[in-house]
Amino acid sequence: MDNPKLALVSPSKDIEEQILQYKKEHFDYGDMQVHGTGGLAYYDNFNEWLSHINTIKDMNPETGVRTSTFFSKRVSDGKLIGCIKIHHSLSDEIKSGGHIAYGIRPSERKKGYGKAQLELCLEFARQIPLHQVIIACDKDNIASANTAICCGGVLANEFKEDGVIKQHYVIELT
């Protein structure tokens, strides 16, 4: 897919069923996490998760950082394709995780959606305004690294966390 058309939408009660289907697809695929969702995998109650997302949009009481969470939906049919979250700043507690985390639903991977979703989030990052973002991924997560690189990411460092080698990619927004 050369130029997938996506739009970012905020999580809401209106798309609850689609979000739950998105989560289920990840679990059915064997994913233990649902990346970019602000912990959706850890909530059994949708309303509690949505309340959490709305709280951290203003300010996460644990980190002191604002975090915006979006789903990307395909414009042609409204299907939720991915999820992406962006920290408006970084505190010491979350610095190793970077500014942006993202994921694409298993059935839609390898179609160019990751890049399209990240490009939309980078537009949002410029509006915050951020001048640079850091994206963190496991070294063996080649798809995530390639997505960052395709959007201008440059490998800044590697480090070990909980026995896993992680990478930081920096994208300059100015």
Secondary structure as UniProt FT lines:
FT   STRAND          6..9
FT   HELIX           13..15
FT   HELIX           16..29
FT   TURN            35..36
FT   HELIX           40..42
FT   HELIX           46..58
FT   TURN            61..63
FT   STRAND          67..74
FT   TURN            75..77
FT   STRAND          80..87
FT   TURN            92..94
FT   HELIX           95..97
FT   STRAND          100..104
FT   HELIX           106..108
FT   TURN            109..110
FT   HELIX           113..127
FT   TURN            128..129
FT   STRAND          132..138
FT   TURN            139..140
FT   HELIX           142..150
FT   TURN            151..152
FT   STRAND          154..161
FT   TURN            162..163
FT   STRAND          164..172
//
